[in-house]
Amino acid sequence: MSAKVICVTNQKGGVGKTTTAVNLSYYLAKDKHRTLLIDFDPQGNASSGLGIEKTDTKKLGITMTEVLLGTAPLASAIRPTKYKNFDLAPTTPELANAEVEITNMQRKFVRLRDAVRSVETNYDFIIIDSPPSLSLLTVNGMIAADYLLLPVQTEFYALEGVAQLLESMKLVMKQANPKLKLLGVVATMYDKRTSLSAQVYNEIKKYFKHLTFKTTIPRNVRVAEAPSHGVPIGAYDKFSKGAKAYKEFTREVEERAK
């Protein structure tokens, strides 16, 4: 059996994309699924959020930069995290330069897909944290994936840019990856004290209907603090509202990605 590959994406930054990728991976691993998180965002926040010092490139060794350039296989970039069943393929800001370098190379859109195929039988889930832009890296992520997962912030302008992202998804399906599906949309940074959050959540439900996840991810101080300690929320404060929400959300993902 090969892994279910989920690309977590949104072209807007600051919507909880990386937080969702890290915590979903953590809870999938907790549920005994062999899980690989690929940090495919040059900001490298998924790597630092798991305690990897992304600035020390010599100490890091092989990362997604070499994998994208084709100078090393994905297997050589993968390292275990301190959590059972949970591996990470880290990245550094150098990935942005590699993206420019591959622009004129052959097979520039399918490099990640080829890399993922080389390891997919070792995992149950592969989660790709893609950059907050419609870049060559994001398109690589979409082509490599079975599913797209879209975190949307419950704030003003939340759905801005989403239509463009869905157009890109349709294009990718038509030209390179017909099996790609939208796994769903998860509302993040939800604040039940404000009517705006409820309004935006209703907008999301109106737009995406059954594809909207029932679980909303609350705006939660503990969730915001966890990455600075280099741990997922479940390891930082498992009784926090944020941890409980991500745990419930993961169950929904498992249900949908069967």
DRENLUMTI-500756 format. One record per residue: residue number from 1; residue in one letter; chain; z, x, y of N, C-alpha, C in turn. Coordinates in Angstrom, 3 decimals. Layout:
% residues N
   i aa ch      n_Z      n_X      n_Y     ca_Z     ca_X     ca_Y      c_Z      c_X      c_Y
 NUM  A  A        Z        X        Y        Z        X        Y        Z        X        Y
...
//
This chain:
% residues 258
   i aa ch      n_Z      n_X      n_Y     ca_Z     ca_X     ca_Y      c_Z      c_X      c_Y
   1  M  A    0.000    0.846   -1.210    0.000    0.000    0.000    0.000    0.870    1.244
   2  S  A   -0.870    0.524    2.192   -0.852    1.299    3.440   -0.037    0.562    4.499
   3  A  A    0.376    1.307    5.487    1.285    0.791    6.518    0.642   -0.292    7.378
   4  K  A    1.488   -1.134    7.943    1.052   -2.047    8.995    1.184   -1.273   10.295
   5  V  A    0.096   -1.195   11.046    0.079   -0.372   12.263    0.130   -1.277   13.492
   6  I  A    1.153   -1.086   14.306    1.356   -1.923   15.500    1.286   -1.059   16.746
   7  C  A    0.378   -1.402   17.639    0.256   -0.689   18.918    0.988   -1.495   19.993
   8  V  A    2.009   -0.877   20.586    2.786   -1.536   21.645    2.152   -1.138   22.974
   9  T  A    1.685   -2.123   23.720    0.914   -1.781   24.918    1.086   -2.794   26.042
  10  N  A    0.945   -2.311   27.254    0.822   -3.144   28.454    0.371   -2.190   29.547
  11  Q  A   -0.638   -2.583   30.305   -1.142   -1.627   31.284   -0.225   -1.463   32.495
  12  K  A    0.821   -2.313   32.562    1.809   -2.141   33.627    2.955   -1.293   33.112
  13  G  A    3.451   -0.399   33.940    4.620    0.394   33.557    5.897   -0.383   33.837
  14  G  A    6.999    0.087   33.275    8.305   -0.496   33.571    8.538   -1.885   33.026
  15  V  A    7.846   -2.228   31.922    8.021   -3.574   31.357    8.834   -3.547   30.060
  16  G  A    9.370   -2.384   29.729   10.154   -2.271   28.495    9.310   -1.946   27.284
  17  K  A    8.123   -1.371   27.521    7.194   -1.047   26.424    7.792   -0.004   25.471
  18  T  A    8.216    1.122   26.038    8.766    2.199   25.200   10.089    1.783   24.566
  19  T  A   10.927    1.103   25.337   12.214    0.621   24.814   11.968   -0.281   23.607
  20  T  A   10.956   -1.120   23.707   10.609   -2.022   22.607   10.097   -1.235   21.404
  21  A  A    9.235   -0.244   21.642    8.689    0.565   20.537    9.804    1.314   19.801
  22  V  A   10.716    1.910   20.559   11.811    2.700   19.959   12.760    1.800   19.164
  23  N  A   13.170    0.686   19.776   14.173   -0.162   19.123   13.604   -0.980   17.970
  24  L  A   12.346   -1.374   18.088   11.683   -2.034   16.960   11.614   -1.057   15.778
  25  S  A   11.220    0.176   16.039   11.130    1.191   14.974   12.491    1.405   14.322
  26  Y  A   13.511    1.493   15.152   14.878    1.733   14.659   15.320    0.599   13.727
  27  Y  A   15.115   -0.643   14.156   15.577   -1.775   13.347   14.703   -2.005   12.109
  28  L  A   13.421   -1.663   12.179   12.584   -1.727   10.976   13.118   -0.741    9.934
  29  A  A   13.468    0.459   10.406   14.018    1.488    9.513   15.362    1.039    8.938
  30  K  A   16.170    0.384    9.779   17.470   -0.139    9.317   17.272   -1.188    8.217
  31  D  A   16.148   -1.904    8.302   15.836   -2.913    7.285   15.113   -2.306    6.073
  32  K  A   15.254   -0.989    5.949   14.737   -0.238    4.783   13.208   -0.116    4.726
  33  H  A   12.545   -0.298    5.869   11.099   -0.048    5.922   10.884    1.409    6.341
  34  R  A   10.044    2.123    5.607    9.721    3.501    6.023    8.877    3.391    7.294
  35  T  A    9.385    3.949    8.364    8.789    3.710    9.690    8.452    5.023   10.398
  36  L  A    7.252    5.044   10.973    6.839    6.187   11.806    6.568    5.678   13.212
  37  L  A    7.178    6.320   14.197    6.888    6.018   15.603    6.024    7.147   16.158
  38  I  A    4.835    6.781   16.643    3.944    7.774   17.255    4.055    7.644   18.769
  39  D  A    4.539    8.699   19.410    4.628    8.701   20.869    3.266    9.117   21.404
  40  F  A    2.513    8.143   21.902    1.139    8.406   22.352    1.011    8.203   23.860
  41  D  A    2.145    8.301   24.547    2.197    8.173   26.000    2.578    9.539   26.570
  42  P  A    1.709   10.139   27.410    2.004   11.485   27.938    3.357   11.599   28.655
  43  Q  A    3.918   10.464   29.072    5.248   10.542   29.691    6.306   10.976   28.671
  44  G  A    6.017   10.736   27.400    6.911   11.209   26.335    8.280   10.559   26.306
  45  N  A    8.387    9.341   26.837    9.712    8.710   26.910   10.253    8.276   25.551
  46  A  A    9.374    7.970   24.613    9.856    7.620   23.270   10.483    8.853   22.610
  47  S  A    9.894   10.025   22.882   10.438   11.278   22.333   11.803   11.589   22.940
  48  S  A   11.888   11.536   24.278   13.178   11.845   24.910   14.210   10.760   24.615
  49  G  A   13.746    9.518   24.435   14.658    8.426   24.089   15.255    8.568   22.701
  50  L  A   14.682    9.499   21.917   15.236    9.797   20.588   15.802   11.215   20.549
  51  G  A   16.108   11.733   21.738   16.798   13.020   21.817   15.923   14.252   21.690
  52  I  A   14.590   14.101   21.799   13.688   15.257   21.717   13.445   15.773   23.132
  53  E  A   13.682   17.038   23.344   13.488   17.642   24.670   12.009   17.945   24.845
  54  K  A   11.310   17.039   25.544    9.834   17.136   25.594    9.320   18.267   26.469
  55  T  A   10.192   18.846   27.312    9.718   19.923   28.201    9.663   21.271   27.476
  56  D  A   10.435   21.412   26.412   10.469   22.680   25.678    9.370   22.685   24.614
  57  T  A    8.131   22.932   25.072    6.980   22.783   24.163    6.986   23.820   23.030
  58  K  A    7.490   25.017   23.308    7.512   26.052   22.257    8.429   25.631   21.109
  59  K  A    9.580   25.109   21.485   10.563   24.694   20.484   10.063   23.458   19.715
  60  L  A    9.284   22.638   20.412    8.786   21.403   19.793    7.776   21.668   18.684
  61  G  A    7.001   22.718   18.841    5.958   22.995   17.843    4.793   22.030   17.997
  62  I  A    4.282   21.544   16.872    3.088   20.680   16.902    3.466   19.272   17.347
  63  T  A    2.655   18.741   18.281    2.887   17.391   18.807    1.580   16.596   18.741
  64  M  A    1.584   15.414   19.338    0.387   14.575   19.326   -0.772   15.193   20.117
  65  T  A   -0.490   16.177   20.949   -1.559   16.866   21.688   -2.507   17.547   20.710
  66  E  A   -1.931   18.330   19.781   -2.750   19.041   18.790   -3.464   18.064   17.856
  67  V  A   -2.769   16.967   17.542   -3.374   15.962   16.657   -4.604   15.353   17.325
  68  L  A   -4.478   15.004   18.606   -5.604   14.408   19.340   -6.772   15.389   19.460
  69  L  A   -6.452   16.651   19.679   -7.507   17.663   19.826   -8.133   18.036   18.483
  70  G  A   -7.479   17.618   17.406   -8.016   17.913   16.076   -7.681   19.299   15.572
  71  T  A   -6.707   19.963   16.204   -6.345   21.318   15.767   -5.201   21.312   14.749
  72  A  A   -4.609   20.133   14.514   -3.539   20.026   13.514   -3.518   18.610   12.952
  73  P  A   -3.166   18.477   11.665   -3.079   17.128   11.096   -1.822   16.410   11.575
  74  L  A   -1.868   15.084   11.525   -0.714   14.285   11.971    0.545   14.634   11.177
  75  A  A    0.377   14.886    9.887    1.547   15.191    9.037    2.362   16.360    9.580
  76  S  A    1.683   17.314   10.216    2.407   18.506   10.707    3.162   18.238   12.008
  77  A  A    2.860   17.109   12.674    3.566   16.769   13.921    4.787   15.880   13.651
  78  I  A    4.830   15.300   12.453    5.895   14.337   12.135    7.205   15.039   11.809
  79  R  A    8.292   14.541   12.378    9.619   15.057   12.014   10.587   13.891   11.816
  80  P  A   11.590   14.097   10.947   12.551   13.014   10.752   13.454   12.861   11.972
  81  T  A   13.871   11.643   12.264   14.912   11.449   13.282   16.247   11.516   12.536
  82  K  A   17.348   11.309   13.250   18.643   11.345   12.551   18.937   10.043   11.810
  83  Y  A   17.968    9.117   11.808   18.171    7.814   11.165   17.328    7.720    9.904
  84  K  A   17.896    7.159    8.868   17.214    7.039    7.577   15.943    6.202    7.716
  85  N  A   14.889    6.602    7.028   13.585    5.882    7.003   12.827    5.924    8.327
  86  F  A   13.255    6.733    9.282   12.678    6.690   10.635   12.172    8.078   11.037
  87  D  A   10.837    8.214   11.096   10.203    9.465   11.519    9.561    9.312   12.891
  88  L  A    9.356   10.439   13.545    8.751   10.449   14.883    7.665   11.506   14.973
  89  A  A    6.547   11.146   15.592    5.526   12.137   15.968    5.616   12.249   17.490
  90  P  A    6.257   13.300   18.004    6.549   13.372   19.438    5.355   13.798   20.280
  91  T  A    5.533   13.698   21.588    4.487   14.156   22.493    5.104   14.850   23.689
  92  T  A    4.256   15.490   24.467    4.665   16.142   25.717    3.655   15.738   26.795
  93  P  A    3.948   16.021   28.063    2.985   15.683   29.130    1.607   16.330   28.950
  94  E  A    1.524   17.347   28.088    0.229   18.013   27.835   -0.796   17.069   27.201
  95  L  A   -0.312   15.967   26.650   -1.231   14.997   26.034   -2.235   14.468   27.061
  96  A  A   -1.814   14.393   28.320   -2.719   13.920   29.387   -3.908   14.871   29.546
  97  N  A   -3.655   16.188   29.425   -4.752   17.172   29.513   -5.672   17.058   28.307
  98  A  A   -5.060   16.821   27.138   -5.860   16.687   25.910   -6.794   15.483   26.008
  99  E  A   -6.302   14.422   26.666   -7.129   13.226   26.840   -8.395   13.552   27.636
 100  V  A   -8.230   14.371   28.662   -9.379   14.782   29.477  -10.316   15.656   28.642
 101  E  A   -9.714   16.554   27.847  -10.505   17.477   27.022  -11.391   16.763   26.007
 102  I  A  -10.890   15.666   25.420  -11.693   15.016   24.359  -12.776   14.093   24.904
 103  T  A  -12.792   13.914   26.242  -13.751   12.980   26.842  -15.185   13.263   26.408
 104  N  A  -15.536   14.542   26.286  -16.912   14.884   25.910  -17.050   15.277   24.446
 105  M  A  -15.988   15.071   23.683  -16.050   15.438   22.264  -16.534   14.263   21.419
 106  Q  A  -16.941   14.582   20.202  -17.388   13.528   19.278  -16.179   12.745   18.764
 107  R  A  -16.440   11.507   18.367  -15.413   10.638   17.769  -14.176   10.514   18.663
 108  K  A  -14.395   10.470   19.961  -13.253   10.464   20.889  -12.423    9.186   20.831
 109  F  A  -13.027    8.091   20.344  -12.300    6.814   20.306  -11.532    6.594   18.999
 110  V  A  -11.869    7.368   17.974  -11.282    7.085   16.651  -10.386    8.223   16.149
 111  R  A  -10.012    9.103   17.056   -9.204   10.254   16.623   -7.835    9.842   16.102
 112  L  A   -7.222    8.900   16.787   -5.906    8.453   16.323   -6.040    7.677   15.011
 113  R  A   -7.077    6.840   14.915   -7.284    6.080   13.671   -7.436    7.027   12.477
 114  D  A   -8.246    8.076   12.655   -8.451    9.043   11.570   -7.132    9.718   11.190
 115  A  A   -6.338   10.045   12.215   -5.051   10.712   11.976   -4.095    9.777   11.232
 116  V  A   -4.046    8.519   11.676   -3.145    7.530   11.056   -3.524    7.306    9.590
 117  R  A   -4.815    7.251    9.323   -5.275    7.023    7.941   -4.793    8.119    6.985
 118  S  A   -4.589    9.318    7.543   -4.173   10.437    6.680   -2.715   10.340    6.224
 119  V  A   -1.919    9.485    6.879   -0.491    9.389    6.501   -0.052    7.960    6.174
 120  E  A   -0.943    6.977    6.316   -0.487    5.581    6.297    0.110    5.130    4.968
 121  T  A   -0.233    5.800    3.874    0.351    5.374    2.591    1.809    5.823    2.452
 122  N  A    2.269    6.691    3.359    3.670    7.159    3.297    4.640    6.206    3.998
 123  Y  A    4.099    5.190    4.686    4.952    4.333    5.531    4.687    2.847    5.282
 124  D  A    5.690    2.053    5.656    5.525    0.593    5.648    5.046    0.109    7.018
 125  F  A    5.568    0.777    8.072    5.175    0.445    9.449    4.897    1.718   10.235
 126  I  A    3.834    1.668   11.029    3.571    2.743   12.002    3.491    2.077   13.366
 127  I  A    4.357    2.504   14.270    4.411    1.934   15.620    3.834    2.966   16.592
 128  I  A    2.884    2.533   17.408    2.266    3.429   18.397    2.731    3.011   19.789
 129  D  A    3.372    3.939   20.490    3.743    3.662   21.884    2.626    4.205   22.765
 130  S  A    1.818    3.298   23.324    0.645    3.749   24.083    0.952    3.791   25.584
 131  P  A    0.118    4.469   26.377    0.404    4.621   27.818    0.264    3.309   28.591
 132  P  A    0.933    3.222   29.755    0.827    2.006   30.572   -0.449    2.017   31.423
 133  S  A   -1.587    2.096   30.745   -2.879    2.078   31.452   -3.962    1.783   30.424
 134  L  A   -5.122    1.341   30.904   -6.232    1.115   29.975   -7.034    2.412   29.885
 135  S  A   -6.467    3.375   29.175   -7.057    4.711   29.114   -7.696    4.951   27.755
 136  L  A   -8.271    6.127   27.611   -8.860    6.542   26.338   -7.790    6.565   25.240
 137  L  A   -6.562    6.924   25.619   -5.457    6.948   24.658   -5.141    5.531   24.184
 138  T  A   -5.108    4.582   25.123   -4.808    3.191   24.769   -5.886    2.623   23.852
 139  V  A   -7.135    2.927   24.144   -8.239    2.447   23.301   -8.125    3.060   21.900
 140  N  A   -7.744    4.332   21.823   -7.493    4.973   20.529   -6.410    4.213   19.763
 141  G  A   -5.362    3.815   20.487   -4.262    3.069   19.875   -4.722    1.740   19.325
 142  M  A   -5.547    1.021   20.117   -6.053   -0.288   19.689   -6.959   -0.167   18.462
 143  I  A   -7.752    0.880   18.432   -8.686    1.058   17.315   -7.942    1.461   16.039
 144  A  A   -6.820    2.159   16.222   -6.033    2.608   15.055   -5.157    1.495   14.483
 145  A  A   -4.941    0.416   15.257   -3.923   -0.582   14.906   -4.452   -1.781   14.132
 146  D  A   -3.524   -2.431   13.426   -3.795   -3.743   12.831   -3.405   -4.833   13.821
 147  Y  A   -2.352   -4.531   14.603   -1.792   -5.519   15.524   -1.512   -4.919   16.894
 148  L  A   -1.643   -5.758   17.914   -1.188   -5.397   19.262    0.081   -6.171   19.550
 149  L  A    1.057   -5.492   20.129    2.298   -6.137   20.540    2.429   -5.945   22.046
 150  L  A    2.612   -7.047   22.734    2.583   -7.013   24.190    3.940   -7.383   24.800
 151  P  A    4.697   -6.411   25.319    5.921   -6.760   26.043    5.553   -7.166   27.474
 152  V  A    6.070   -8.313   27.912    5.794   -8.789   29.277    7.114   -9.062   29.976
 153  Q  A    7.256   -8.469   31.144    8.487   -8.600   31.921    8.562   -9.986   32.564
 154  T  A    9.728  -10.618   32.495    9.846  -11.965   33.079   10.154  -11.855   34.574
 155  E  A    9.185  -11.331   35.289    9.310  -11.196   36.742    7.995  -11.597   37.386
 156  F  A    8.022  -11.717   38.678    6.838  -12.082   39.447    5.675  -11.155   39.089
 157  Y  A    4.460  -11.631   39.066    3.262  -10.860   38.711    3.250  -10.402   37.254
 158  A  A    4.107  -10.993   36.409    4.210  -10.552   35.014    2.872  -10.589   34.282
 159  L  A    2.102  -11.664   34.515    0.864  -11.826   33.751   -0.341  -11.157   34.409
 160  E  A   -0.065  -10.496   35.530   -1.157   -9.785   36.211   -1.623   -8.631   35.315
 161  G  A   -2.897   -8.530   35.113   -3.418   -7.429   34.290   -3.486   -7.763   32.810
 162  V  A   -2.768   -8.806   32.381   -2.766   -9.157   30.955   -4.151   -9.633   30.520
 163  A  A   -4.800  -10.415   31.377   -6.143  -10.923   31.050   -7.113   -9.754   30.818
 164  Q  A   -6.987   -8.732   31.660   -7.862   -7.552   31.531   -7.594   -6.832   30.201
 165  L  A   -6.326   -6.737   29.854   -5.943   -6.101   28.595   -6.518   -6.872   27.407
 166  L  A   -6.464   -8.208   27.481   -6.988   -9.029   26.390   -8.510   -8.921   26.294
 167  E  A   -9.163   -8.732   27.453  -10.617   -8.500   27.450  -10.935   -7.202   26.717
 168  S  A  -10.136   -6.171   27.010  -10.325   -4.871   26.340  -10.122   -5.014   24.844
 169  M  A   -9.124   -5.817   24.481   -8.852   -6.051   23.056  -10.069   -6.708   22.392
 170  K  A  -10.640   -7.706   23.067  -11.825   -8.395   22.515  -12.987   -7.420   22.321
 171  L  A  -13.150   -6.541   23.303  -14.219   -5.536   23.258  -14.028   -4.596   22.072
 172  V  A  -12.777   -4.157   21.886  -12.444   -3.260   20.772  -12.710   -3.970   19.439
 173  M  A  -12.331   -5.247   19.362  -12.556   -6.021   18.135  -14.045   -6.136   17.822
 174  K  A  -14.810   -6.361   18.868  -16.245   -6.564   18.700  -16.951   -5.271   18.277
 175  Q  A  -16.511   -4.156   18.878  -17.271   -2.925   18.685  -16.682   -1.930   17.692
 176  A  A  -15.353   -1.989   17.478  -14.778   -0.909   16.673  -13.720   -1.325   15.663
 177  N  A  -13.022   -2.438   15.923  -11.907   -2.783   15.037  -11.781   -4.305   14.891
 178  P  A  -12.665   -4.903   14.062  -12.676   -6.362   13.950  -11.386   -6.965   13.381
 179  K  A  -10.572   -6.149   12.713   -9.348   -6.709   12.092   -8.165   -6.749   13.056
 180  L  A   -8.338   -6.238   14.265   -7.228   -6.206   15.226   -6.787   -7.620   15.602
 181  K  A   -5.454   -7.834   15.584   -4.908   -9.147   15.955   -3.818   -8.954   16.993
 182  L  A   -3.596   -9.987   17.793   -2.457   -9.971   18.711   -1.254  -10.475   17.920
 183  L  A   -0.308   -9.578   17.656    0.888   -9.956   16.895    1.733  -10.930   17.712
 184  G  A    1.775  -10.683   19.019    2.523  -11.597   19.874    2.958  -10.960   21.172
 185  V  A    3.594  -11.794   21.982    4.052  -11.392   23.310    5.561  -11.558   23.347
 186  V  A    6.266  -10.497   23.728    7.722  -10.586   23.812    8.152  -10.498   25.276
 187  A  A    8.960  -11.453   25.691    9.450  -11.473   27.074   10.618  -10.494   27.203
 188  T  A   10.497   -9.549   28.132   11.535   -8.519   28.317   12.217   -8.681   29.677
 189  M  A   13.385   -8.021   29.787   14.158   -8.027   31.039   14.451   -9.459   31.491
 190  Y  A   14.734  -10.286   30.523   14.993  -11.708   30.778   16.402  -11.880   31.353
 191  D  A   16.475  -12.584   32.475   17.778  -12.807   33.120   18.029  -14.309   33.171
 192  K  A   18.878  -14.793   32.276   19.041  -16.246   32.175   19.720  -16.867   33.399
 193  R  A   20.259  -16.016   34.299   20.904  -16.556   35.510   19.888  -16.929   36.580
 194  T  A   18.643  -16.450   36.418   17.658  -16.751   37.460   16.632  -17.775   36.978
 195  S  A   16.223  -18.635   37.884   15.207  -19.629   37.502   13.845  -18.951   37.345
 196  L  A   13.662  -17.802   38.029   12.381  -17.093   37.945   12.095  -16.657   36.502
 197  S  A   13.109  -16.089   35.835   12.932  -15.649   34.445   12.486  -16.817   33.569
 198  A  A   13.141  -17.957   33.726   12.798  -19.146   32.923   11.384  -19.623   33.236
 199  Q  A   11.036  -19.599   34.524    9.685  -20.020   34.947    8.622  -19.130   34.324
 200  V  A    8.856  -17.805   34.422    7.860  -16.857   33.901    7.754  -16.991   32.382
 201  Y  A    8.901  -17.161   31.714    8.889  -17.328   30.250    8.078  -18.569   29.874
 202  N  A    8.240  -19.647   30.639    7.455  -20.866   30.382    5.965  -20.647   30.617
 203  E  A    5.656  -19.826   31.637    4.249  -19.459   31.902    3.666  -18.708   30.708
 204  I  A    4.454  -17.746   30.206    4.013  -16.941   29.057    3.752  -17.865   27.859
 205  K  A    4.687  -18.804   27.626    4.538  -19.730   26.495    3.316  -20.635   26.663
 206  K  A    3.069  -21.030   27.913    1.918  -21.895   28.204    0.612  -21.135   27.917
 207  Y  A    0.615  -19.854   28.275   -0.578  -19.011   28.158   -0.811  -18.572   26.704
 208  F  A    0.279  -18.153   26.030    0.137  -17.571   24.687    0.561  -18.494   23.546
 209  K  A    1.164  -19.643   23.905    1.565  -20.648   22.920    2.373  -20.040   21.766
 210  H  A    1.909  -20.281   20.516    2.689  -19.844   19.334    2.791  -18.328   19.203
 211  L  A    2.006  -17.604   19.988    2.075  -16.137   19.909    3.261  -15.562   20.692
 212  T  A    3.960  -16.415   21.434    5.145  -15.955   22.171    6.325  -15.860   21.199
 213  F  A    6.978  -14.704   21.175    8.162  -14.561   20.313    9.289  -15.438   20.839
 214  K  A   10.043  -16.028   19.910   11.178  -16.878   20.302   12.277  -16.038   20.947
 215  T  A   12.481  -14.844   20.426   13.535  -13.970   20.962   13.102  -13.390   22.302
 216  T  A   13.985  -13.488   23.280   13.730  -12.808   24.564   14.666  -11.601   24.634
 217  I  A   14.187  -10.532   25.280   15.008   -9.323   25.418   15.695   -9.379   26.783
 218  P  A   17.025   -9.430   26.803   17.709   -9.608   28.088   17.712   -8.352   28.953
 219  R  A   17.858   -8.569   30.240   18.115   -7.441   31.141   19.548   -7.007   30.834
 220  N  A   19.718   -5.774   30.347   21.007   -5.364   29.795   21.289   -3.900   30.140
 221  V  A   22.422   -3.664   30.753   22.775   -2.304   31.198   22.812   -1.339   30.022
 222  R  A   23.339   -1.797   28.880   23.465   -0.911   27.712   22.085   -0.469   27.204
 223  V  A   21.117   -1.370   27.241   19.743   -1.018   26.830   19.182    0.052   27.761
 224  A  A   19.458   -0.101   29.053   18.966    0.869   30.046   19.649    2.232   29.890
 225  E  A   20.897    2.240   29.465   21.652    3.492   29.335   21.273    4.297   28.085
 226  A  A   20.960    3.589   26.997   20.757    4.250   25.694   19.776    5.435   25.714
 227  P  A   18.566    5.302   26.350   17.625    6.436   26.315   18.175    7.720   26.938
 228  S  A   19.034    7.588   27.951   19.565    8.801   28.587   20.517    9.545   27.640
 229  H  A   20.965    8.860   26.592   21.800    9.497   25.566   20.957    9.912   24.357
 230  G  A   19.652    9.632   24.435   18.739   10.030   23.354   18.906    9.250   22.071
 231  V  A   19.342    7.974   22.201   19.540    7.141   21.004   19.010    5.724   21.244
 232  P  A   18.620    5.020   20.174   18.235    3.609   20.318   19.470    2.770   20.638
 233  I  A   19.255    1.565   21.129   20.375    0.701   21.522   21.287    0.380   20.332
 234  G  A   20.704    0.235   19.140   21.504   -0.086   17.953   22.477    1.011   17.568
 235  A  A   22.157    2.242   17.948   23.061    3.361   17.658   24.030    3.579   18.818
 236  Y  A   23.641    3.125   19.996   24.454    3.337   21.208   25.541    2.273   21.346
 237  D  A   25.144    1.020   21.205   26.120   -0.074   21.288   25.573   -1.259   20.501
 238  K  A   25.872   -1.255   19.205   25.253   -2.263   18.327   25.741   -3.682   18.575
 239  F  A   26.827   -3.819   19.349   27.336   -5.164   19.631   26.847   -5.707   20.975
 240  S  A   26.035   -4.913   21.671   25.547   -5.367   22.980   24.515   -6.480   22.811
 241  K  A   24.328   -7.233   23.899   23.331   -8.328   23.864   21.946   -7.780   23.556
 242  G  A   21.640   -6.618   24.144   20.325   -6.004   23.935   20.084   -5.633   22.480
 243  A  A   21.111   -5.076   21.833   20.993   -4.683   20.420   20.758   -5.916   19.547
 244  K  A   21.529   -6.967   19.813   21.383   -8.199   19.019   19.989   -8.796   19.194
 245  A  A   19.492   -8.746   20.439   18.153   -9.297   20.710   17.075   -8.507   19.975
 246  Y  A   17.151   -7.169   20.033   16.131   -6.354   19.355   16.190   -6.520   17.841
 247  K  A   17.396   -6.744   17.319   17.551   -6.971   15.878   16.851   -8.282   15.480
 248  E  A   17.093   -9.328   16.263   16.459  -10.636   15.993   14.937  -10.554   16.154
 249  F  A   14.529   -9.860   17.209   13.103   -9.701   17.485   12.411   -8.988   16.310
 250  T  A   13.075   -7.960   15.772   12.504   -7.212   14.637   12.295   -8.123   13.438
 251  R  A   13.237   -9.040   13.202   13.083   -9.995   12.088   11.826  -10.848   12.300
 252  E  A   11.591  -11.242   13.540   10.387  -12.044   13.837    9.112  -11.236   13.584
 253  V  A    9.158   -9.952   13.963    7.988   -9.071   13.742    7.713   -8.951   12.247
 254  E  A    8.786   -8.745   11.455    8.625   -8.626    9.999    7.991   -9.881    9.409
 255  E  A    8.404  -11.010    9.932    7.894  -12.297    9.471    6.406  -12.439    9.785
 256  R  A    6.017  -12.018   10.983    4.608  -12.191   11.406    3.670  -11.161   10.804
 257  A  A    4.182   -9.962   10.572    3.293   -8.871   10.135    3.248   -8.756    8.611
 258  K  A    3.277   -9.889    7.929    3.269   -9.866    6.463    1.872   -9.647    5.933
//
